[in-house]
Amino acid sequence: MLAKQQRLTHAEFKACFTNGVRRHSSSLTVVYCAQPITKVAVVVGKKVYTRAYERNRLRRSLYGELRSLLPTMRPGVYLVMVKPAARSMPKHLLRKELSHIIGAVGKIR
């Protein structure tokens, strides 16, 4: 889990979801909004895994990867949404794809 200062409120989530810039990959979508502080949310829906413990395991794995990427990320709000295609990917490839797409978001002007 991330520190409370790095987690999103419901209002921040809604604002970023509607107004953010999206970057897609085969198994992830990242929505980015420029802000002075870096905040992150990971969403794993029931279409990806129907059982809560599977969704939570994947979400925690992605939060761990994001925690290691935080120092290199440009400030802003990041929403990481997992697509159903992630179910068939090995976790290490999914984490690698996450770091690649976060790097691509960093090039947005």
N, CA, C and O atoms as a GROMACS GRO file, in nm:
protein
  436
    1MET      N    1   0.084  -0.118   0.000
    1MET     CA    2   0.000   0.000   0.000
    1MET      C    3   0.088   0.124   0.000
    1MET      O    4   0.201   0.123   0.050
    2LEU      N    5   0.037   0.228  -0.056
    2LEU     CA    6   0.110   0.354  -0.061
    2LEU      C    7   0.074   0.440   0.060
    2LEU      O    8  -0.025   0.415   0.128
    3ALA      N    9   0.156   0.542   0.085
    3ALA     CA   10   0.129   0.635   0.194
    3ALA      C   11   0.000   0.712   0.163
    3ALA      O   12  -0.038   0.725   0.047
    4LYS      N   13  -0.065   0.761   0.266
    4LYS     CA   14  -0.193   0.830   0.248
    4LYS      C   15  -0.182   0.950   0.155
    4LYS      O   16  -0.276   0.979   0.081
    5GLN      N   17  -0.068   1.021   0.158
    5GLN     CA   18  -0.049   1.138   0.071
    5GLN      C   19  -0.042   1.099  -0.075
    5GLN      O   20  -0.063   1.184  -0.162
    6GLN      N   21  -0.014   0.974  -0.105
    6GLN     CA   22   0.002   0.928  -0.244
    6GLN      C   23  -0.121   0.854  -0.295
    6GLN      O   24  -0.120   0.802  -0.406
    7ARG      N   25  -0.228   0.847  -0.214
    7ARG     CA   26  -0.352   0.783  -0.257
    7ARG      C   27  -0.454   0.888  -0.298
    7ARG      O   28  -0.447   1.003  -0.255
    8LEU      N   29  -0.548   0.848  -0.380
    8LEU     CA   30  -0.647   0.941  -0.435
    8LEU      C   31  -0.773   0.946  -0.351
    8LEU      O   32  -0.814   0.847  -0.289
    9THR      N   33  -0.835   1.065  -0.350
    9THR     CA   34  -0.969   1.076  -0.295
    9THR      C   35  -1.068   1.043  -0.406
    9THR      O   36  -1.030   1.033  -0.523
   10HIS      N   37  -1.193   1.027  -0.370
   10HIS     CA   38  -1.296   0.995  -0.470
   10HIS      C   39  -1.310   1.109  -0.571
   10HIS      O   40  -1.325   1.084  -0.690
   11ALA      N   41  -1.306   1.233  -0.524
   11ALA     CA   42  -1.320   1.349  -0.614
   11ALA      C   43  -1.203   1.359  -0.711
   11ALA      O   44  -1.222   1.389  -0.829
   12GLU      N   45  -1.080   1.334  -0.662
   12GLU     CA   46  -0.963   1.337  -0.749
   12GLU      C   47  -0.970   1.226  -0.854
   12GLU      O   48  -0.933   1.246  -0.970
   13PHE      N   49  -1.019   1.110  -0.813
   13PHE     CA   50  -1.033   0.999  -0.906
   13PHE      C   51  -1.129   1.035  -1.018
   13PHE      O   52  -1.098   1.016  -1.136
   14LYS      N   53  -1.246   1.088  -0.984
   14LYS     CA   54  -1.347   1.124  -1.084
   14LYS      C   55  -1.296   1.232  -1.178
   14LYS      O   56  -1.317   1.224  -1.299
   15ALA      N   57  -1.228   1.332  -1.123
   15ALA     CA   58  -1.178   1.442  -1.206
   15ALA      C   59  -1.072   1.392  -1.304
   15ALA      O   60  -1.074   1.430  -1.422
   16CYS      N   61  -0.982   1.309  -1.258
   16CYS     CA   62  -0.876   1.258  -1.346
   16CYS      C   63  -0.934   1.161  -1.448
   16CYS      O   64  -0.890   1.160  -1.563
   17PHE      N   65  -1.030   1.081  -1.408
   17PHE     CA   66  -1.088   0.983  -1.500
   17PHE      C   67  -1.158   1.052  -1.617
   17PHE      O   68  -1.152   1.004  -1.730
   18THR      N   69  -1.224   1.164  -1.590
   18THR     CA   70  -1.297   1.232  -1.697
   18THR      C   71  -1.208   1.324  -1.780
   18THR      O   72  -1.232   1.340  -1.900
   19ASN      N   73  -1.105   1.384  -1.720
   19ASN     CA   74  -1.025   1.485  -1.789
   19ASN      C   75  -0.883   1.443  -1.825
   19ASN      O   76  -0.811   1.519  -1.888
   20GLY      N   77  -0.843   1.324  -1.786
   20GLY     CA   78  -0.704   1.283  -1.803
   20GLY      C   79  -0.667   1.239  -1.943
   20GLY      O   80  -0.753   1.212  -2.028
   21VAL      N   81  -0.536   1.233  -1.966
   21VAL     CA   82  -0.479   1.183  -2.091
   21VAL      C   83  -0.457   1.034  -2.075
   21VAL      O   84  -0.400   0.989  -1.975
   22ARG      N   85  -0.500   0.956  -2.173
   22ARG     CA   86  -0.493   0.809  -2.163
   22ARG      C   87  -0.384   0.752  -2.251
   22ARG      O   88  -0.360   0.799  -2.363
   23ARG      N   89  -0.318   0.651  -2.198
   23ARG     CA   90  -0.220   0.572  -2.273
   23ARG      C   91  -0.260   0.426  -2.257
   23ARG      O   92  -0.284   0.379  -2.145
   24HIS      N   93  -0.267   0.355  -2.368
   24HIS     CA   94  -0.314   0.217  -2.368
   24HIS      C   95  -0.202   0.121  -2.405
   24HIS      O   96  -0.112   0.154  -2.481
   25SER      N   97  -0.210   0.003  -2.349
   25SER     CA   98  -0.128  -0.109  -2.392
   25SER      C   99  -0.221  -0.229  -2.404
   25SER      O  100  -0.343  -0.214  -2.388
   26SER      N  101  -0.167  -0.344  -2.430
   26SER     CA  102  -0.253  -0.462  -2.449
   26SER      C  103  -0.325  -0.502  -2.321
   26SER      O  104  -0.436  -0.557  -2.327
   27SER      N  105  -0.266  -0.476  -2.205
   27SER     CA  106  -0.327  -0.522  -2.081
   27SER      C  107  -0.348  -0.412  -1.977
   27SER      O  108  -0.403  -0.439  -1.871
   28LEU      N  109  -0.306  -0.289  -2.006
   28LEU     CA  110  -0.320  -0.179  -1.911
   28LEU      C  111  -0.365  -0.051  -1.980
   28LEU      O  112  -0.338  -0.030  -2.098
   29THR      N  113  -0.433   0.033  -1.906
   29THR     CA  114  -0.462   0.169  -1.947
   29THR      C  115  -0.418   0.260  -1.833
   29THR      O  116  -0.452   0.235  -1.718
   30VAL      N  117  -0.342   0.364  -1.865
   30VAL     CA  118  -0.299   0.460  -1.765
   30VAL      C  119  -0.360   0.595  -1.801
   30VAL      O  120  -0.346   0.642  -1.914
   31VAL      N  121  -0.428   0.656  -1.705
   31VAL     CA  122  -0.486   0.789  -1.721
   31VAL      C  123  -0.399   0.882  -1.638
   31VAL      O  124  -0.373   0.855  -1.521
   32TYR      N  125  -0.355   0.993  -1.699
   32TYR     CA  126  -0.264   1.086  -1.633
   32TYR      C  127  -0.323   1.226  -1.630
   32TYR      O  128  -0.377   1.274  -1.730
   33CYS      N  129  -0.313   1.291  -1.515
   33CYS     CA  130  -0.350   1.432  -1.498
   33CYS      C  131  -0.234   1.502  -1.428
   33CYS      O  132  -0.183   1.452  -1.327
   34ALA      N  133  -0.193   1.615  -1.480
   34ALA     CA  134  -0.083   1.691  -1.418
   34ALA      C  135  -0.130   1.752  -1.286
   34ALA      O  136  -0.235   1.815  -1.279
   35GLN      N  137  -0.052   1.732  -1.182
   35GLN     CA  138  -0.077   1.786  -1.048
   35GLN      C  139   0.058   1.815  -0.985
   35GLN      O  140   0.160   1.762  -1.031
   36PRO      N  141   0.063   1.896  -0.880
   36PRO     CA  142   0.193   1.925  -0.816
   36PRO      C  143   0.249   1.809  -0.734
   36PRO      O  144   0.369   1.807  -0.705
   37ILE      N  145   0.166   1.713  -0.697
   37ILE     CA  146   0.212   1.599  -0.616
   37ILE      C  147   0.173   1.470  -0.689
   37ILE      O  148   0.073   1.467  -0.760
   38THR      N  149   0.251   1.366  -0.671
   38THR     CA  150   0.225   1.238  -0.737
   38THR      C  151   0.129   1.154  -0.653
   38THR      O  152   0.153   1.129  -0.535
   39LYS      N  153   0.019   1.112  -0.716
   39LYS     CA  154  -0.078   1.025  -0.652
   39LYS      C  155  -0.111   0.913  -0.750
   39LYS      O  156  -0.110   0.933  -0.871
   40VAL      N  157  -0.141   0.794  -0.695
   40VAL     CA  158  -0.158   0.675  -0.778
   40VAL      C  159  -0.279   0.594  -0.731
   40VAL      O  160  -0.306   0.586  -0.611
   41ALA      N  161  -0.350   0.534  -0.826
   41ALA     CA  162  -0.456   0.438  -0.796
   41ALA      C  163  -0.447   0.324  -0.897
   41ALA      O  164  -0.417   0.346  -1.014
   42VAL      N  165  -0.473   0.203  -0.850
   42VAL     CA  166  -0.475   0.084  -0.937
   42VAL      C  167  -0.615   0.025  -0.929
   42VAL      O  168  -0.668   0.002  -0.820
   43VAL      N  169  -0.676   0.001  -1.046
   43VAL     CA  170  -0.811  -0.054  -1.053
   43VAL      C  171  -0.806  -0.188  -1.125
   43VAL      O  172  -0.761  -0.196  -1.240
   44VAL      N  173  -0.851  -0.292  -1.057
   44VAL     CA  174  -0.863  -0.425  -1.116
   44VAL      C  175  -1.009  -0.465  -1.103
   44VAL      O  176  -1.057  -0.490  -0.993
   45GLY      N  177  -1.080  -0.471  -1.214
   45GLY     CA  178  -1.222  -0.499  -1.211
   45GLY      C  179  -1.256  -0.647  -1.209
   45GLY      O  180  -1.168  -0.732  -1.220
   46LYS      N  181  -1.384  -0.675  -1.194
   46LYS     CA  182  -1.431  -0.813  -1.189
   46LYS      C  183  -1.421  -0.883  -1.323
   46LYS      O  184  -1.425  -1.006  -1.329
   47LYS      N  185  -1.408  -0.808  -1.431
   47LYS     CA  186  -1.389  -0.870  -1.562
   47LYS      C  187  -1.249  -0.932  -1.574
   47LYS      O  188  -1.228  -1.023  -1.653
   48VAL      N  189  -1.156  -0.883  -1.495
   48VAL     CA  190  -1.020  -0.938  -1.496
   48VAL      C  191  -1.017  -1.065  -1.414
   48VAL      O  192  -0.981  -1.172  -1.465
   49TYR      N  193  -1.054  -1.056  -1.288
   49TYR     CA  194  -1.064  -1.172  -1.199
   49TYR      C  195  -1.195  -1.161  -1.123
   49TYR      O  196  -1.228  -1.054  -1.071
   50THR      N  197  -1.270  -1.268  -1.115
   50THR     CA  198  -1.398  -1.263  -1.045
   50THR      C  199  -1.381  -1.274  -0.894
   50THR      O  200  -1.465  -1.226  -0.819
   51ARG      N  201  -1.274  -1.336  -0.849
   51ARG     CA  202  -1.252  -1.354  -0.705
   51ARG      C  203  -1.170  -1.240  -0.648
   51ARG      O  204  -1.070  -1.198  -0.707
   52ALA      N  205  -1.212  -1.190  -0.534
   52ALA     CA  206  -1.150  -1.073  -0.473
   52ALA      C  207  -1.004  -1.097  -0.439
   52ALA      O  208  -0.921  -1.007  -0.457
   53TYR      N  209  -0.970  -1.215  -0.390
   53TYR     CA  210  -0.831  -1.237  -0.351
   53TYR      C  211  -0.739  -1.233  -0.472
   53TYR      O  212  -0.623  -1.194  -0.459
   54GLU      N  213  -0.787  -1.273  -0.590
   54GLU     CA  214  -0.705  -1.264  -0.711
   54GLU      C  215  -0.686  -1.119  -0.754
   54GLU      O  216  -0.576  -1.079  -0.792
   55ARG      N  217  -0.795  -1.040  -0.748
   55ARG     CA  218  -0.785  -0.898  -0.782
   55ARG      C  219  -0.690  -0.827  -0.687
   55ARG      O  220  -0.607  -0.746  -0.730
   56ASN      N  221  -0.703  -0.857  -0.558
   56ASN     CA  222  -0.617  -0.791  -0.459
   56ASN      C  223  -0.471  -0.830  -0.476
   56ASN      O  224  -0.383  -0.745  -0.459
   57ARG      N  225  -0.444  -0.953  -0.509
   57ARG     CA  226  -0.306  -0.998  -0.529
   57ARG      C  227  -0.242  -0.922  -0.646
   57ARG      O  228  -0.128  -0.877  -0.636
   58LEU      N  229  -0.315  -0.910  -0.756
   58LEU     CA  230  -0.264  -0.837  -0.871
   58LEU      C  231  -0.247  -0.689  -0.840
   58LEU      O  232  -0.148  -0.628  -0.878
   59ARG      N  233  -0.345  -0.632  -0.771
   59ARG     CA  234  -0.339  -0.490  -0.736
   59ARG      C  235  -0.218  -0.462  -0.646
   59ARG      O  236  -0.148  -0.363  -0.666
   60ARG      N  237  -0.194  -0.546  -0.548
   60ARG     CA  238  -0.079  -0.528  -0.459
   60ARG      C  239   0.053  -0.542  -0.534
   60ARG      O  240   0.149  -0.470  -0.507
   61SER      N  241   0.058  -0.634  -0.628
   61SER     CA  242   0.178  -0.650  -0.709
   61SER      C  243   0.207  -0.524  -0.791
   61SER      O  244   0.322  -0.480  -0.800
   62LEU      N  245   0.104  -0.466  -0.849
   62LEU     CA  246   0.122  -0.344  -0.928
   62LEU      C  247   0.156  -0.223  -0.839
   62LEU      O  248   0.234  -0.137  -0.879
   63TYR      N  249   0.097  -0.218  -0.720
   63TYR     CA  250   0.134  -0.111  -0.626
   63TYR      C  251   0.281  -0.122  -0.587
   63TYR      O  252   0.349  -0.020  -0.573
   64GLY      N  253   0.331  -0.243  -0.570
   64GLY     CA  254   0.472  -0.261  -0.538
   64GLY      C  255   0.562  -0.210  -0.649
   64GLY      O  256   0.664  -0.146  -0.622
   65GLU      N  257   0.524  -0.237  -0.773
   65GLU     CA  258   0.602  -0.186  -0.886
   65GLU      C  259   0.594  -0.034  -0.892
   65GLU      O  260   0.695   0.032  -0.918
   66LEU      N  261   0.476   0.022  -0.869
   66LEU     CA  262   0.460   0.168  -0.872
   66LEU      C  263   0.540   0.234  -0.760
   66LEU      O  264   0.594   0.343  -0.779
   67ARG      N  265   0.548   0.169  -0.644
   67ARG     CA  266   0.625   0.224  -0.533
   67ARG      C  267   0.772   0.238  -0.572
   67ARG      O  268   0.837   0.335  -0.533
   68SER      N  269   0.823   0.141  -0.648
   68SER     CA  270   0.963   0.150  -0.691
   68SER      C  271   0.981   0.253  -0.802
   68SER      O  272   1.090   0.307  -0.819
   69LEU      N  273   0.875   0.282  -0.877
   69LEU     CA  274   0.883   0.380  -0.986
   69LEU      C  275   0.857   0.524  -0.939
   69LEU      O  276   0.887   0.618  -1.013
   70LEU      N  277   0.802   0.543  -0.821
   70LEU     CA  278   0.763   0.676  -0.775
   70LEU      C  279   0.872   0.782  -0.787
   70LEU      O  280   0.842   0.893  -0.831
   71PRO      N  281   0.997   0.754  -0.750
   71PRO     CA  282   1.099   0.860  -0.760
   71PRO      C  283   1.124   0.906  -0.903
   71PRO      O  284   1.169   1.019  -0.924
   72THR      N  285   1.097   0.823  -1.002
   72THR     CA  286   1.124   0.860  -1.141
   72THR      C  287   1.003   0.915  -1.213
   72THR      O  288   1.015   0.965  -1.325
   73MET      N  289   0.886   0.907  -1.152
   73MET     CA  290   0.763   0.952  -1.217
   73MET      C  291   0.750   1.104  -1.208
   73MET      O  292   0.785   1.165  -1.108
   74ARG      N  293   0.698   1.164  -1.316
   74ARG     CA  294   0.673   1.307  -1.310
   74ARG      C  295   0.550   1.332  -1.224
   74ARG      O  296   0.461   1.247  -1.220
   75PRO      N  297   0.542   1.447  -1.156
   75PRO     CA  298   0.429   1.472  -1.066
   75PRO      C  299   0.296   1.470  -1.139
   75PRO      O  300   0.284   1.520  -1.252
   76GLY      N  301   0.196   1.413  -1.076
   76GLY     CA  302   0.063   1.407  -1.133
   76GLY      C  303  -0.016   1.293  -1.073
   76GLY      O  304   0.031   1.222  -0.985
   77VAL      N  305  -0.137   1.278  -1.123
   77VAL     CA  306  -0.227   1.173  -1.079
   77VAL      C  307  -0.225   1.063  -1.185
   77VAL      O  308  -0.245   1.091  -1.303
   78TYR      N  309  -0.203   0.940  -1.142
   78TYR     CA  310  -0.197   0.824  -1.232
   78TYR      C  311  -0.306   0.726  -1.192
   78TYR      O  312  -0.313   0.682  -1.077
   79LEU      N  313  -0.391   0.691  -1.287
   79LEU     CA  314  -0.489   0.584  -1.268
   79LEU      C  315  -0.445   0.468  -1.355
   79LEU      O  316  -0.438   0.481  -1.477
   80VAL      N  317  -0.417   0.356  -1.294
   80VAL     CA  318  -0.376   0.236  -1.369
   80VAL      C  319  -0.495   0.141  -1.369
   80VAL      O  320  -0.536   0.091  -1.265
   81MET      N  321  -0.549   0.117  -1.487
   81MET     CA  322  -0.664   0.028  -1.501
   81MET      C  323  -0.620  -0.098  -1.575
   81MET      O  324  -0.562  -0.091  -1.683
   82VAL      N  325  -0.649  -0.212  -1.516
   82VAL     CA  326  -0.605  -0.339  -1.570
   82VAL      C  327  -0.715  -0.395  -1.661
   82VAL      O  328  -0.833  -0.397  -1.624
   83LYS      N  329  -0.676  -0.440  -1.779
   83LYS     CA  330  -0.770  -0.499  -1.876
   83LYS      C  331  -0.774  -0.651  -1.857
   83LYS      O  332  -0.682  -0.709  -1.798
   84PRO      N  333  -0.879  -0.717  -1.906
   84PRO     CA  334  -0.890  -0.863  -1.892
   84PRO      C  335  -0.774  -0.940  -1.957
   84PRO      O  336  -0.749  -1.054  -1.919
   85ALA      N  337  -0.705  -0.882  -2.053
   85ALA     CA  338  -0.592  -0.950  -2.116
   85ALA      C  339  -0.478  -0.974  -2.018
   85ALA      O  340  -0.392  -1.059  -2.042
   86ALA      N  341  -0.476  -0.901  -1.907
   86ALA     CA  342  -0.370  -0.917  -1.807
   86ALA      C  343  -0.380  -1.051  -1.736
   86ALA      O  344  -0.281  -1.098  -1.680
   87ARG      N  345  -0.495  -1.112  -1.739
   87ARG     CA  346  -0.516  -1.240  -1.672
   87ARG      C  347  -0.422  -1.348  -1.726
   87ARG      O  348  -0.376  -1.434  -1.650
   88SER      N  349  -0.396  -1.344  -1.856
   88SER     CA  350  -0.314  -1.449  -1.917
   88SER      C  351  -0.165  -1.414  -1.921
   88SER      O  352  -0.085  -1.495  -1.967
   89MET      N  353  -0.128  -1.296  -1.874
   89MET     CA  354   0.013  -1.255  -1.877
   89MET      C  355   0.084  -1.295  -1.748
   89MET      O  356   0.024  -1.288  -1.640
   90PRO      N  357   0.210  -1.336  -1.757
   90PRO     CA  358   0.288  -1.356  -1.635
   90PRO      C  359   0.306  -1.223  -1.562
   90PRO      O  360   0.316  -1.117  -1.624
   91LYS      N  361   0.311  -1.230  -1.430
   91LYS     CA  362   0.317  -1.107  -1.349
   91LYS      C  363   0.441  -1.023  -1.379
   91LYS      O  364   0.434  -0.900  -1.379
   92HIS      N  365   0.555  -1.088  -1.405
   92HIS     CA  366   0.676  -1.010  -1.430
   92HIS      C  367   0.665  -0.933  -1.562
   92HIS      O  368   0.718  -0.822  -1.572
   93LEU      N  369   0.596  -0.989  -1.662
   93LEU     CA  370   0.576  -0.915  -1.788
   93LEU      C  371   0.477  -0.801  -1.770
   93LEU      O  372   0.491  -0.696  -1.833
   94LEU      N  373   0.378  -0.821  -1.685
   94LEU     CA  374   0.281  -0.716  -1.658
   94LEU      C  375   0.348  -0.598  -1.586
   94LEU      O  376   0.320  -0.483  -1.617
   95ARG      N  377   0.435  -0.628  -1.490
   95ARG     CA  378   0.508  -0.522  -1.419
   95ARG      C  379   0.601  -0.448  -1.515
   95ARG      O  380   0.617  -0.327  -1.505
   96LYS      N  381   0.662  -0.522  -1.607
   96LYS     CA  382   0.750  -0.460  -1.707
   96LYS      C  383   0.670  -0.369  -1.799
   96LYS      O  384   0.715  -0.259  -1.833
   97GLU      N  385   0.552  -0.413  -1.839
   97GLU     CA  386   0.465  -0.332  -1.924
   97GLU      C  387   0.420  -0.206  -1.851
   97GLU      O  388   0.408  -0.099  -1.911
   98LEU      N  389   0.395  -0.219  -1.721
   98LEU     CA  390   0.356  -0.103  -1.641
   98LEU      C  391   0.467   0.001  -1.638
   98LEU      O  392   0.442   0.120  -1.656
   99SER      N  393   0.590  -0.043  -1.614
   99SER     CA  394   0.701   0.053  -1.611
   99SER      C  395   0.721   0.117  -1.748
   99SER      O  396   0.758   0.234  -1.757
  100HIS      N  397   0.698   0.042  -1.856
  100HIS     CA  398   0.712   0.097  -1.991
  100HIS      C  399   0.605   0.203  -2.019
  100HIS      O  400   0.636   0.308  -2.074
  101ILE      N  401   0.481   0.175  -1.982
  101ILE     CA  402   0.374   0.269  -2.010
  101ILE      C  403   0.383   0.393  -1.920
  101ILE      O  404   0.345   0.502  -1.962
  102ILE      N  405   0.432   0.378  -1.798
  102ILE     CA  406   0.454   0.494  -1.710
  102ILE      C  407   0.563   0.582  -1.770
  102ILE      O  408   0.554   0.705  -1.765
  103GLY      N  409   0.667   0.520  -1.828
  103GLY     CA  410   0.770   0.597  -1.898
  103GLY      C  411   0.715   0.672  -2.017
  103GLY      O  412   0.757   0.784  -2.044
  104ALA      N  413   0.621   0.611  -2.089
  104ALA     CA  414   0.558   0.678  -2.203
  104ALA      C  415   0.473   0.795  -2.158
  104ALA      O  416   0.468   0.897  -2.226
  105VAL      N  417   0.407   0.782  -2.045
  105VAL     CA  418   0.327   0.891  -1.991
  105VAL      C  419   0.418   1.007  -1.953
  105VAL      O  420   0.379   1.123  -1.966
  106GLY      N  421   0.539   0.978  -1.908
  106GLY     CA  422   0.633   1.082  -1.872
  106GLY      C  423   0.676   1.169  -1.989
  106GLY      O  424   0.728   1.279  -1.968
  107LYS      N  425   0.654   1.123  -2.111
  107LYS     CA  426   0.692   1.200  -2.229
  107LYS      C  427   0.578   1.290  -2.278
  107LYS      O  428   0.596   1.364  -2.375
  108ILE      N  429   0.461   1.285  -2.212
  108ILE     CA  430   0.348   1.370  -2.252
  108ILE      C  431   0.381   1.514  -2.217
  108ILE      O  432   0.435   1.542  -2.109
  109ARG      N  433   0.349   1.603  -2.305
  109ARG     CA  434   0.372   1.745  -2.278
  109ARG      C  435   0.240   1.816  -2.259
  109ARG      O  436   0.238   1.937  -2.236
   0.00000   0.00000   0.00000
